[in-house]
Amino acid sequence: MRLMIMFDLPMVSSEDRRNYRHFRKALISEGFFMMQFSVYVRVCANSKNAKSVEQRISAITPKEGLVQSVMLTEKQYQAMHFISGEPNQDIINSAERTIMI
């Protein structure tokens, strides 16, 4: 299961920029990696775990701006098409990273 967070936060004031930095650092500390600017993805063990992570992210989301999430299965994520550009070959971005115990 993958949890994808997409956001568009205002960057007008110094407080907006601080909120953006805080939110981005919180995503990274939660185990997300940047797929594109303002699109972060994390591998979750199952949908229950993904919902739990989503709730934690919801608690730290800035009041201004737009933040969206979507849960994808590994099969859906691996079926992603690259229309332009090259996919990142890092192990963190592949199904090989998932370990079932």
C-alpha positions in Angstrom: 0.0 0.0 0.0 1.3 3.5 -0.9 0.1 6.7 0.6 0.5 9.7 -1.6 0.3 13.3 -0.3 -0.2 16.1 -2.7 -0.2 19.7 -1.6 -0.3 23.3 -2.7 0.6 25.6 0.1 0.8 29.4 0.0 4.3 31.0 -0.1 3.5 34.6 0.3 4.5 35.6 3.8 7.4 34.4 5.9 4.9 32.5 8.1 3.6 30.7 5.0 7.2 29.7 4.1 7.9 28.5 7.6 4.7 26.5 7.6 5.7 24.9 4.3 9.2 24.0 5.6 7.7 22.5 8.8 5.1 20.5 6.9 7.7 19.2 4.4 10.1 18.2 7.2 7.3 16.4 9.0 6.5 14.4 5.9 10.1 13.4 5.5 10.3 12.4 9.2 7.1 10.3 8.7 9.0 8.3 6.0 7.7 10.0 2.9 10.0 10.7 -0.1 9.6 13.4 -2.7 8.2 12.0 -5.9 7.8 15.5 -7.5 7.6 19.0 -6.0 4.7 18.9 -3.6 4.0 15.2 -4.2 5.3 12.8 -1.5 4.8 9.1 -1.2 5.3 6.5 1.6 5.1 2.8 1.7 2.6 1.5 4.3 2.1 -2.1 5.5 -1.7 -2.1 4.9 -4.6 0.3 4.6 -5.0 0.5 8.4 -1.5 1.7 8.7 -2.0 4.2 5.8 -5.1 5.6 7.5 -3.1 6.0 10.7 -0.3 7.9 8.9 -2.9 10.0 7.1 -4.4 11.0 10.5 -1.0 12.1 11.8 -0.4 14.1 8.7 -3.8 15.7 9.0 -2.9 16.9 12.5 0.1 18.8 11.3 -1.3 20.2 8.0 -1.2 24.0 7.7 -4.6 25.7 7.9 -4.0 27.5 4.6 -3.6 25.8 1.2 -4.7 22.5 -0.2 -3.5 19.1 1.0 -4.9 15.9 -0.6 -4.1 12.2 0.0 -4.7 9.0 -2.0 -4.0 5.4 -1.1 -2.7 3.2 -3.9 -2.0 -0.6 -3.9 1.4 -1.7 -5.0 -0.1 -2.9 -8.3 -1.7 0.5 -9.0 1.5 2.3 -8.1 3.7 0.0 -10.3 1.2 0.5 -13.2 2.0 4.3 -13.3 3.0 5.5 -16.7 5.8 8.0 -17.4 4.6 10.2 -20.1 7.7 12.4 -20.0 11.0 12.0 -18.2 12.6 9.0 -16.7 11.5 7.1 -13.6 13.7 7.3 -10.5 15.5 3.9 -10.1 16.1 4.2 -6.4 15.2 1.2 -4.3 13.0 3.5 -2.2 10.8 4.0 -5.2 10.3 0.3 -6.1 8.4 -2.7 -4.8 11.7 -4.3 -3.9 11.7 -2.1 -0.8 8.5 -3.8 0.6 9.3 -6.7 3.0 6.5 -8.9 4.1 6.9 -10.6 7.5 
